[in-house]
Amino acid sequence: MSEGEVKAESVGTVVVAGAANLAVAVAKLVAGLISGSAAMLSEAAHSVADTTTEVLLYLALRRGARPADTRHPFGYGKESYVWALLAALFTFVAGAGFAITHGVTTILVHRHSGDYLVSYVVLGVSFVIESISLTRAVRQVRNESRRWRTSPRRFLRLTADTTVKAVFLEDSAALVGLLLAAVGLGLSHLTGDELWDGLASIGIGLLLLVVATVLAWSNLSLLVGRSVPDRLHREIERELAGLPTVDRVDTLMTMLLGPEEILVAAKVDFHDQATGADIEAAADEAERRLTDRYPEIRFVFLDPTRSMPGTDGRRARRTQDQEQDQRRPGPP
């Protein structure tokens, strides 16, 4: 799958999820107003938050895909994480805040007005619609995990494409929230006690808190500047170490510049007999090898460096962790 196809699939996943959430939000709001159910109104707030999130994720995809220019030579990939972080914060404040507050109010007031039937119908229809959206997200997660030769679970944990992660988590949370609303509504209907409806609303709010926290933490980590996963790091190192004129890779550093953009920088110890032309050819070969195998790698910088003498007289490899340890200030 090419990079353009991946981006198109991500946009399609976000659009489908946004359309589904908008339709469901309207239906839940009408049902909540008619039935007076706190859980239904919380689910309406949940869907409104998800719809707004999809709009922000769409902006993240579009703004982050802009080409590099003189002021932003590495492109705008990190801007996508800003919009995705805002989406997570909106879910945290608007969705979770409303659901928990309304649930507590319902428990204290214990008042319910209207018919339950419309809520049951809307919950059933919403479950079908959200399932369709989640199915598309799951399909993309599986395709992407196969492309990276990893498991779907590991892909979701480590992927830099937070839009896919956001849609998957939000749609999964939407289905769980619908089940919570159905249980709370059903128990309130059977017992006549609105305590269950209020507890379901609080449960929906806590669910949104968890999703928002996971997404916010993931985007914050990528904004700060996260390296590629360890397995990919080792594969890049092997490719560089396999160059004919390379003795060893002293330091290898990587950074995720965007959902589909990786920067590679390395201090490389070339053979003592290597000429300037040999080093230039090796740098070109390194870029060709890495970009052919991993199209997401956009920048490859090699810094020729002298080998470090080890305690046993042989050359010693300097790792990224050692570089960081040397830069840390010592104890006072």
Buried (B, 14 or more C-beta within 10 A) or exposed (E): EEEEEBBEBBBEBBBBBBBBBBBBBBBBBBBBBBBBBBBBBBBBBBBBBBBBBBBBBBBBBBBBBEEBEEEEEBBBBBBBBBBBBBBBBBBBEBBBBBBBBBBBEBBEEEEBEBEBEBBBEBBEBBBEBBBEBBEBBBEBBEBBBEEBEBEBEEBBEBBBBBBBBBBBBBBBBBBBBBBBBBBBBBBBBEEEBBBBBBBBBBBBBBBBBEBBBBBBEBBEBBBEEBBBBEEBBEBBBEBBBEBEBBBBBBBBBBBBBBBBBBBBBBBBBBEEEBEEEBBEBBBEBBBEBBBEEBBBBBBBEBEBBEBEEEEEEEBBBBEEEBBEEEEEEEEE
